[in-house]
């Protein structure tokens, strides 16, 4: 997997959410194109998190491009029900 492959998924119009699978079995869901920033050798992925008190914050993870095994489309999130 390379930078061009990932950029193609991120630039798709309309954007299609996808999952990044890694060689160690981990995966990351990308639900917005600004959630991932690919470079030549690595990609930065931002995911939501929270501290023990429940305060929201972002988690920044660096993934090695050489460990990305596949990209899989995800179904869109269901709209919130009122």
C-alpha positions in Angstrom: 0.0 0.0 0.0 1.3 3.4 -0.8 0.6 7.1 -0.4 -1.2 7.3 -3.8 -3.5 4.4 -2.9 -4.6 6.1 0.3 -4.9 9.5 -1.3 -7.3 8.0 -3.9 -9.6 6.8 -1.1 -9.4 10.1 0.8 -10.2 12.2 -2.3 -13.1 10.0 -3.5 -16.2 12.2 -4.2 -18.5 11.6 -2.6 -16.3 10.4 0.3 -16.8 6.7 1.2 -15.8 5.8 4.8 -13.2 3.0 5.0 -11.2 0.9 7.4 -7.4 0.7 7.4 -6.2 -2.8 8.2 -2.6 -3.3 9.5 -0.3 -6.4 9.5 -0.6 -6.7 13.3 -4.4 -7.1 13.1 -5.2 -3.6 14.2 -7.6 -1.5 12.2 -8.7 2.2 12.1 -12.0 3.5 10.8 -11.7 6.6 8.6 -15.1 8.3 8.6 -14.0 11.8 7.3 -11.2 12.6 4.8 -9.6 15.0 7.3 -9.1 12.1 9.7 -6.0 10.8 7.9 -3.0 12.6 6.6 -0.7 10.3 4.5 3.0 11.0 3.9 5.4 8.9 1.9 6.3 6.4 4.7 3.6 6.9 7.2 0.1 8.2 7.8 -1.2 10.2 10.7 -4.7 9.1 11.9 -6.8 11.1 14.3 -9.5 9.2 16.3 -11.7 10.5 19.1 -10.9 9.5 22.6 -11.6 10.6 26.2 -9.8 10.7 29.5 -11.1 8.8 32.6 -13.3 11.7 33.6 -15.0 11.6 30.2 -13.4 14.7 28.8 -13.2 14.3 25.0 -9.9 14.6 23.2 -8.2 13.4 20.0 -5.8 10.5 19.7 -3.1 10.9 17.1 -1.6 7.7 15.8 1.2 7.2 13.3 0.9 4.2 11.1 3.6 2.8 8.8 2.6 2.6 5.2 4.4 -0.7 4.8 2.1 -2.3 7.4 -1.2 -1.3 5.8 -2.5 -4.6 4.3 -5.8 -3.4 2.9 -8.5 -0.7 2.8 -12.1 -1.8 3.1 -15.2 0.3 2.5 -17.5 0.9 5.5 -21.2 1.5 5.4 -22.1 5.2 6.0 -23.1 6.0 9.6 -26.9 6.0 10.2 -28.3 9.5 10.7 -29.2 10.2 14.4 -32.8 9.5 15.3 -34.8 12.2 17.0 
